Amino acid sequence: MKRRHLLCSVSAAGLVACPALLRAQPATRVRRVGVLSPYEAAMSRASARFAAFAAQMQRAGYEWGRNLQVDSLYAEGEVERLPALATELLRHEPELILAFGNDAIAAARSATRTVPIVMAFSAEPVGTGLVASLARPGANVTGTTWLSAEIAAKTLELLREAVPALTRLGALGNPASPGMRFYRDAFSNAAARLGVESLPFPVHRPGEVGAALDSIADSRVQALYVTAEPATESRIDDIAAFALKHKLPTMGLGPRLVEAGGLLYYGADVDETIARIVSFVDRILRGARPAELPIEQPSRFEFMVNQRTARALGLTLPANLLLRATRVIE
């Protein structure tokens, strides 16, 4: 099937990067992991995050093609396909399922209450009913969080520092996305407190992004806020190019926007999150019960600034803003 891909094929760079480490791993029985993702397979194959995940798995002792088999299914940005894909993934009899984002986590959780599920990049998992609590998740689901309502105000404050005259902000994303209700409410409250009018431009699937960008072009917004979801992530290059063309500073809820030419990102540190995800996978494969593994929240945050984009937009960013950046793209 075209939509099924082994992670070994998307992570070859990571696999060959540490040949000495691979040789050092003892031969063991083959472990089977399923990956359920709402994103596009082509995007995932080129993703530095998947390569980082592969490298972290190697360090934990799991080598693709020798003692690890990974079956991956992608929804290609169409989250309504995830329940069927979750059911299909179970036919491969995985020892655990790694599910990316709330839509995939919910689909996996509905498909099985026995196979362990590791949450990757979840948003408000308690509030959305994915787990009973952070300390004692219960059942077969555990893992990491990525997004919480608490960072909404911080992201807006940073954007306002970069664009002091900001009063009219466009928000591009899926309002129906699980977990975003909590964040959206906090975001709206923070915007009102700062005197910023937030105009929503909803997109539910990748094919809707183009029309939304056309509407943004006619809206007279002064900046653009982009959530990190299947619909937007699959069109992130187009969104960044659009923002540059229309001289719109952007704040992303995911780092890929800044890497593609957006202006700012503030949120959880991706590398740390991936390391935590791999730790959950490793512990469960070694016999730990998901119900007894507390959910882990981000402990390290990153603030990314694309200075090259700032210059193209004609923005002079305050020195104290740049000093707080953990990564500056020149």
FENUR-V410876 format. One record per residue. N is the residue number from 1. RES is the residue in one small letter. PSI is psi in whole degrees, -180 to 180 (none if undefined). Layout:
n=N res=RES psi=PSI
n=N res=RES psi=PSI
This chain:
n=1 res=m psi=141
n=2 res=k psi=-29
n=3 res=r psi=2
n=4 res=r psi=129
n=5 res=h psi=140
n=6 res=l psi=137
n=7 res=l psi=-22
n=8 res=c psi=-30
n=9 res=s psi=-27
n=10 res=v psi=-6
n=11 res=s psi=26
n=12 res=a psi=-37
n=13 res=a psi=-41
n=14 res=g psi=-34
n=15 res=l psi=-37
n=16 res=v psi=-6
n=17 res=a psi=-23
n=18 res=c psi=63
n=19 res=p psi=-35
n=20 res=a psi=-39
n=21 res=l psi=-42
n=22 res=l psi=-41
n=23 res=r psi=-26
n=24 res=a psi=-14
n=25 res=q psi=133
n=26 res=p psi=149
n=27 res=a psi=133
n=28 res=t psi=175
n=29 res=r psi=154
n=30 res=v psi=126
n=31 res=r psi=146
n=32 res=r psi=122
n=33 res=v psi=138
n=34 res=g psi=142
n=35 res=v psi=127
n=36 res=l psi=119
n=37 res=s psi=139
n=38 res=p psi=-6
n=39 res=y psi=-179
n=40 res=e psi=141
n=41 res=a psi=-42
n=42 res=a psi=-40
n=43 res=m psi=-41
n=44 res=s psi=-36
n=45 res=r psi=-31
n=46 res=a psi=5
n=47 res=s psi=128
n=48 res=a psi=-26
n=49 res=r psi=-37
n=50 res=f psi=-38
n=51 res=a psi=-39
n=52 res=a psi=-39
n=53 res=f psi=-44
n=54 res=a psi=-43
n=55 res=a psi=-41
n=56 res=q psi=-39
n=57 res=m psi=-38
n=58 res=q psi=-45
n=59 res=r psi=-29
n=60 res=a psi=-5
n=61 res=g psi=14
n=62 res=y psi=117
n=63 res=e psi=122
n=64 res=w psi=134
n=65 res=g psi=-9
n=66 res=r psi=-61
n=67 res=n psi=15
n=68 res=l psi=129
n=69 res=q psi=130
n=70 res=v psi=121
n=71 res=d psi=121
n=72 res=s psi=133
n=73 res=l psi=137
n=74 res=y psi=140
n=75 res=a psi=-2
n=76 res=e psi=37
n=77 res=g psi=-4
n=78 res=e psi=91
n=79 res=v psi=-22
n=80 res=e psi=-15
n=81 res=r psi=-14
n=82 res=l psi=-41
n=83 res=p psi=-44
n=84 res=a psi=-39
n=85 res=l psi=-36
n=86 res=a psi=-42
n=87 res=t psi=-42
n=88 res=e psi=-39
n=89 res=l psi=-35
n=90 res=l psi=-24
n=91 res=r psi=-19
n=92 res=h psi=-1
n=93 res=e psi=56
n=94 res=p psi=152
n=95 res=e psi=-26
n=96 res=l psi=161
n=97 res=i psi=129
n=98 res=l psi=114
n=99 res=a psi=129
n=100 res=f psi=113
n=101 res=g psi=161
n=102 res=n psi=-39
n=103 res=d psi=-46
n=104 res=a psi=-39
n=105 res=i psi=-46
n=106 res=a psi=-40
n=107 res=a psi=-44
n=108 res=a psi=-41
n=109 res=r psi=-37
n=110 res=s psi=-29
n=111 res=a psi=-28
n=112 res=t psi=141
n=113 res=r psi=10
n=114 res=t psi=-42
n=115 res=v psi=128
n=116 res=p psi=141
n=117 res=i psi=125
n=118 res=v psi=120
n=119 res=m psi=131
n=120 res=a psi=123
n=121 res=f psi=50
n=122 res=s psi=161
n=123 res=a psi=123
n=124 res=e psi=58
n=125 res=p psi=-27
n=126 res=v psi=-49
n=127 res=g psi=-30
n=128 res=t psi=2
n=129 res=g psi=13
n=130 res=l psi=-33
n=131 res=v psi=161
n=132 res=a psi=-41
n=133 res=s psi=165
n=134 res=l psi=-39
n=135 res=a psi=-38
n=136 res=r psi=85
n=137 res=p psi=-30
n=138 res=g psi=168
n=139 res=a psi=-139
n=140 res=n psi=17
n=141 res=v psi=132
n=142 res=t psi=-175
n=143 res=g psi=-145
n=144 res=t psi=156
n=145 res=t psi=158
n=146 res=w psi=-40
n=147 res=l psi=136
n=148 res=s psi=158
n=149 res=a psi=-23
n=150 res=e psi=-26
n=151 res=i psi=-4
n=152 res=a psi=-47
n=153 res=a psi=-40
n=154 res=k psi=-43
n=155 res=t psi=-42
n=156 res=l psi=-38
n=157 res=e psi=-41
n=158 res=l psi=-42
n=159 res=l psi=-39
n=160 res=r psi=-35
n=161 res=e psi=-38
n=162 res=a psi=-33
n=163 res=v psi=80
n=164 res=p psi=-29
n=165 res=a psi=8
n=166 res=l psi=122
n=167 res=t psi=-12
n=168 res=r psi=110
n=169 res=l psi=131
n=170 res=g psi=140
n=171 res=a psi=113
n=172 res=l psi=120
n=173 res=g psi=-178
n=174 res=n psi=108
n=175 res=p psi=-17
n=176 res=a psi=0
n=177 res=s psi=130
n=178 res=p psi=135
n=179 res=g psi=-21
n=180 res=m psi=-18
n=181 res=r psi=-44
n=182 res=f psi=-45
n=183 res=y psi=-42
n=184 res=r psi=-40
n=185 res=d psi=-45
n=186 res=a psi=-38
n=187 res=f psi=-45
n=188 res=s psi=-41
n=189 res=n psi=-41
n=190 res=a psi=-40
n=191 res=a psi=-45
n=192 res=a psi=-39
n=193 res=r psi=-32
n=194 res=l psi=-1
n=195 res=g psi=31
n=196 res=v psi=128
n=197 res=e psi=124
n=198 res=s psi=120
n=199 res=l psi=117
n=200 res=p psi=140
n=201 res=f psi=90
n=202 res=p psi=140
n=203 res=v psi=135
n=204 res=h psi=-20
n=205 res=r psi=162
n=206 res=p psi=-36
n=207 res=g psi=-12
n=208 res=e psi=-8
n=209 res=v psi=-41
n=210 res=g psi=-47
n=211 res=a psi=-38
n=212 res=a psi=-40
n=213 res=l psi=-37
n=214 res=d psi=-41
n=215 res=s psi=-38
n=216 res=i psi=-40
n=217 res=a psi=-30
n=218 res=d psi=1
n=219 res=s psi=-13
n=220 res=r psi=29
n=221 res=v psi=155
n=222 res=q psi=-13
n=223 res=a psi=167
n=224 res=l psi=131
n=225 res=y psi=128
n=226 res=v psi=119
n=227 res=t psi=156
n=228 res=a psi=96
n=229 res=e psi=168
n=230 res=p psi=-43
n=231 res=a psi=-43
n=232 res=t psi=-39
n=233 res=e psi=-35
n=234 res=s psi=-17
n=235 res=r psi=25
n=236 res=i psi=-37
n=237 res=d psi=-41
n=238 res=d psi=-39
n=239 res=i psi=-44
n=240 res=a psi=-42
n=241 res=a psi=-41
n=242 res=f psi=-46
n=243 res=a psi=-40
n=244 res=l psi=-44
n=245 res=k psi=-39
n=246 res=h psi=12
n=247 res=k psi=45
n=248 res=l psi=116
n=249 res=p psi=143
n=250 res=t psi=146
n=251 res=m psi=125
n=252 res=g psi=148
n=253 res=l psi=2
n=254 res=g psi=151
n=255 res=p psi=-19
n=256 res=r psi=-29
n=257 res=l psi=-45
n=258 res=v psi=-39
n=259 res=e psi=-27
n=260 res=a psi=-7
n=261 res=g psi=5
n=262 res=g psi=177
n=263 res=l psi=-53
n=264 res=l psi=149
n=265 res=y psi=134
n=266 res=y psi=128
n=267 res=g psi=-164
n=268 res=a psi=147
n=269 res=d psi=121
n=270 res=v psi=-45
n=271 res=d psi=-42
n=272 res=e psi=-42
n=273 res=t psi=-43
n=274 res=i psi=-42
n=275 res=a psi=-39
n=276 res=r psi=-40
n=277 res=i psi=-47
n=278 res=v psi=-37
n=279 res=s psi=-41
n=280 res=f psi=-45
n=281 res=v psi=-47
n=282 res=d psi=-47
n=283 res=r psi=-39
n=284 res=i psi=-41
n=285 res=l psi=-23
n=286 res=r psi=3
n=287 res=g psi=-3
n=288 res=a psi=149
n=289 res=r psi=128
n=290 res=p psi=-38
n=291 res=a psi=-22
n=292 res=e psi=5
n=293 res=l psi=110
n=294 res=p psi=146
n=295 res=i psi=138
n=296 res=e psi=127
n=297 res=q psi=160
n=298 res=p psi=138
n=299 res=s psi=-10
n=300 res=r psi=135
n=301 res=f psi=154
n=302 res=e psi=146
n=303 res=f psi=109
n=304 res=m psi=138
n=305 res=v psi=129
n=306 res=n psi=95
n=307 res=q psi=-31
n=308 res=r psi=-41
n=309 res=t psi=-39
n=310 res=a psi=-43
n=311 res=r psi=-41
n=312 res=a psi=-29
n=313 res=l psi=-7
n=314 res=g psi=23
n=315 res=l psi=135
n=316 res=t psi=106
n=317 res=l psi=141
n=318 res=p psi=143
n=319 res=a psi=-39
n=320 res=n psi=-24
n=321 res=l psi=-45
n=322 res=l psi=-34
n=323 res=l psi=-27
n=324 res=r psi=-10
n=325 res=a psi=137
n=326 res=t psi=-18
n=327 res=r psi=128
n=328 res=v psi=124
n=329 res=i psi=115
n=330 res=e psi=none
